């Protein structure tokens, strides 16, 4: 085992990671062979686009080399301007941009890990710079007019700003309030539950929220003042979530799922997760069911972006997302109840859903379009909540996501195979599309030299068609091949930049490898999104049998057959769930995969299952736990450690809140015991999705150097 150390070479400033004992030729391919990783990682990433409800004003976060700032723009010119002045790669994310309805107040959250599966011990915020001063999750006030510097308000999270300018937020699971200058911070009310999903009524007089109680049931409550008791809408043994106000402020819509109880459900046999939509009268706290999902697997509560995506369409209709017909589609139903109307028919998913100011038009992205390969892109559409054919707002080889409604059109984030994400606007007719000014990447960014990935497909051993993207330089000969496996697993890699920062880094790295003597196949294996509910929830997947692995190994065989690829020099890399599949490939098929890079993968499913179930030690009935634990272990890389012979680089931050660092420690000790060649790169205090540019630079350079050294990549001609 070797420990990688960062060395800076003199080649165009490229950061190269060499490992103790590596030969003189082990460095990353020189910038002259393509482009450097530091230049590659100058790409800007745009996220968090929002608009004010009653003003044509936008805000978003732009991240350049780890320096995050909030930008704003307003009609008619939509000229972007920076409204914060952060200057460091400090790993403090900026999230939850929240306008007042009139767009005059803009609050955001600085710090934290909002994608973690669990909080750190003591609820500590991430400290990826290893600062001697403990970071905190804080609310900040930005000036949309750009006249005043951004200022910290108070410690807190999940802000909600009323039409009156009142601020509510969450701190330690309770609802707090403070003035926008940070004074007067106090608990807004007492509630013994864990509160979230704050939403003000239109007139700002009431605050609705969800209150999780004891981890097994939840209520929707309404706070109307310190002198009044909290009103609970039709409390039950169920889990009530997703409160949404009607425009007139008289009713709340919310979702209900069964509470957590009953006999232990089978672990190895998937069970339906039924749900329903309710509306409640705020004056009386009475509520009634207006729609119920079918009691089928596909009808389960959506495991998808935005989940139910519940919206009011005026005061008389509700819109929502359901996968009941195998696809994540939009529906509408009368607020009084009745049959739901399908709004988005077809073999595609609706994603990134927002509503117009009056709620009567839904705007969404979808993996469909006029081109045969559009199922690996995203395009924008709008559809009336009353029904009628959806209208395309974008088309072609670009990708569009995260729409934000304007009075006469839509703002959105756009990219393509070479152009990194930026904010565009378009009219509701689909005309007049343009990119907002001032968003060009650094001149050193090498996007113009990217290859255009192509859609490919092959058959898995069980006959299922699997798709992916092939990255190969023109005229490539005798290149090493690399399989890339995404994480999640509910993700889809596309024919261009991703809407997730983690996978934009992956996309950039696949482009780097293609420019430096590799042919890369990115595999959209079963359990991913974009191909329907049945594909995403495949039988015997994950800890129930790893049926998705056949898609990865068959992808490796397919890659061996691609012209220009040396079939005996195939590697594999991926992160999170992709790290698991990387480890599984090396453990089961070292004959195929000659080397790999495993970013923070799970290596023993049984440990995860044991934590999820608590061993069911709190009850007599344990169901199929013993059989599930055995199946989970057999589905894990650890189970096949005896046949693992190929070398691997293990990469993880030790403050990971999605995959426990113990997974990498455990695997390292097992590999060491078996005499398997492995190296490790541990990044102290980093989380799962690295927060710092410096961490990605270190990890990406290590990945490229390792694959080149182990697979002997030859520069494409």
C-alpha angles and dihedrals in degrees: 000000000000131000114226117226128192115251124177115220126201094238106115088315090294116169108228126188115210125182126222109269095019116141125250091261095053099096127111114277110278121258088247088066092060123313136317127259093236089056090045092053093055088087114123118235121206123200143153099043112182138166132208114256096232103022133060093240126128136197132185143159121251119196119196117176091336095310106122125197138168118241129192137193135175140195141311100021098020090206106175120233130180113242100182128052107208111154108179138084087233101146094238107137122215113219147152099042104197126189128195110241092261093049094238095113124053122183127179140175123245121198136006136090108271095176098054123122092218138009121257119257108284089016089271119179116236117274103192094163090056088236117186087226116074111242119228134204105247142178118234134193118222124192109233089198091058093230099115132043118251113265135197113249107185144310109287148096143228100038126202120191119200128217085255092056094254116149125218124175144162124259124170091346094305133102115252135177135204139167115262090253090059097253125124096031110174143136108282092211142340120261125161092213130081105263130212143138096064115192130170124219115249093260093045094239099114137038121210122198142159121248118203111207123201091332094280108074138023137197134205109230136188123212115200103167144324091267094057131068119245112265115225115205111229095321114211143156088275133095110256117195145146100057114195126180123229112238091251091054093233100107142036125210119205142160127249129204128177115273119253107268145085128088115336110278119229112269096202096046116064116234130203117259102207121196140175142203120239135185123208132198107232094206095056102021087228116139138185137196114253100175137014128196121238111264093246135111092253090048092060121123105286115269090199147099107308090000107222093008089206117190138164116237098204113310096302108054140043128206127204145158125255134170094204093124093047094266131082097251136167122245137178130210134182112263086233091058136256139120118342118238119223110232103178111040120181144073097294140084127250111222140167093033125191135162134230118253092271092041092234095112125052121207119197145155121243137183094238139089146125096300122082092232096047090107084079093052137057124238130179126248138170129209135180117248086228091060136251132130117318115247121224116233096181139022144165131059096326125098125226132187145148099051118200116197123239129183094261103015148348138282117208145160115262139185141151136200092296108015112079121224119298137158118266133176131211136178121251087253090061092248131118097035114176141161115242114249127261099032101110115132124245111292088242091062106113099209093127088066095053118119117239105245116226130216114247134173140192140171123266116221091264091054099256114141112239125194135202145155123262118213111194133150116236112270094011114176131186093351124164112249124228128193115211118201120191125220132234095058091228093070136106126209112217144201091270143007119343127238088229119077092220092057094041085062089049091049091050091050092050087053090050092051091048089053092049106054104289135109109215129202114193108201124214094201126187113282088052126110128250098061103071139273095288092055093045093049099039119174116266093008126151116353089357092071112312093250087164091068091077088065091056097047092044087050088055090052090048091051090053088061096051112111111251095030123114100227095208094054104066122143135177137214139173146137136244105342085006088055089054091051091046090054091044090053093051093045097048103027113029084143088070105026108055097183139358147189115222115196111197097319130174110248105176116039092187091067090053091048092048091054092047095051099032085226085285086264091149094071144038095237114075100165115196094340095125093050091044092051090052092047091047093053092047089052090056132092090237090065092063099040091121091068095043109111106144120098121254139192113217117206127182143140112234095226091061110153097184103048116023116243086230088075091066093042090051094049093046091055092048093049090048091052090051094047094242116160108247138158129196139209112193119186111202116229095002121131131220099279098041111243098201130069087217090060093050091046091053095045096043093049090049091050094050094045093048096049091046092050096045100038099034096230115207118212111256114249 
